Amino acid sequence: MPYREKKTEKLFYQIGEVAEMFSEPVSTIRFWEKEFDILKPKKNNKGNRLFMPEDIKNLRLIHHLLRERGMTLDGARKYLKSGREEADYRLEIADTLRNIREMLLEIRGEIN
């Protein structure tokens, strides 16, 4: 198996970086911030949003519920309030399966 350098994690991400991570417009990230109370990015003196790794984790969960599972905003809000642990668990499973798929595709590419 090839060596993979561990990704370095930053302490803060700017909103443009976050939008690029999720392939969403910056306006969507701002909108989700208003709609979901679990998102609370810090703001610097200029008022720029600074997202911490915990915010990124919450955004991954929101993105998963809205874009991948097709939930509505209200449905995602209710789901997060009623079963946050289950939502985190399901996201972890989805991420693990996605990583396994990528690894298998990489192996298939090396074989061919």
N, C-alpha and C positions, 0 to 999 in steps of 0.2 A: 504494500500500500504506500502511495507516495506521501512524502512529508507535507504536512499542512501547517503553516504558521498560524498560531492562535491569533484571532482578531483582537486588536487592542480596543478597549472600550473607553470612550471619552467620558469625562465627568458631565459635560453639558453639550447639547446639540442645538444648533440654531434651527429656526423653523424651516428654512430652505432645505437644510440637510434632512430634516425629518420628512418633509414633503417628498423629497427624492427617494428616501428609503421605501416609502409606501406607494410610490408612483401616483401620488395625489397632488392636486393643486394646493398651494399654501392656504387659499381661502377655505378649502375643505378641512384642513387641520384646525384652523381658527374656529370654524363652525362646530366641529366636534368638541373643541375645548369648551364652548358655550353650552353644548347639549349634554355633556357627560361630566358629572361632578368629580369623577375619579381622575380627571386630567387637571392638574394644577401646576403648569410650568412656572418656574421662577421668572422674574423680569429684572433686567439690569436697570441702571439709572436712566438709560435712554428709553426704556419701555420695551426693549426687544425680548421676545420669549426665549428662555433657555430651558430646554427639555432635559431632564435627568434620565438615567437608565430606567428608573421606575415608571416614568411617564412614557418611555418608549415601549415598555412591556404592556402598559395599559392601552396604548395606541395599537399595538399589534393585536390585542384582544378585540378592541373595537373594530378594527379593520377586518379581522377574521369574521366577526359576527355580521357586519354589514355587507361586506363585499363577497366573502366566500360562502357564507351560509345564507345570505340573502334576506336577513332580518330587516325589519323596519327600525327606525330610530326608537319608537316606543317599545317595540319588542325587545330590542337590545338592552334598553334601560331596565326594563322589568327583569330580563334574564340576569343581568348583572346584579340587581338588588336581591333577587331570590336565590341565586346559586353561584356566587362568585368562585367558590372553590371548584365546582364542577366545570365552570367555564374555563378556568385556568388549566384544569386537567385535560379537557378536550382540546384546547389549543396546543398543549404540550404533545399530545398524541398526534395531532395533525402535523406539527413541526417535525416530529420524529419520522413519521411516514414520508414526508416530503424529502427529508435528508436521505432516507434509505433509497428512495426513488432516484435522487440525484446520483448517489453512489453507484447504484446499479446501472444507470445510463452511462456513467463514466467508465465502468468496467466493460460494458458492452462495446463502447467506443474503442477501448484499448484492444479488445479481442478482434474486432473487424479490421 
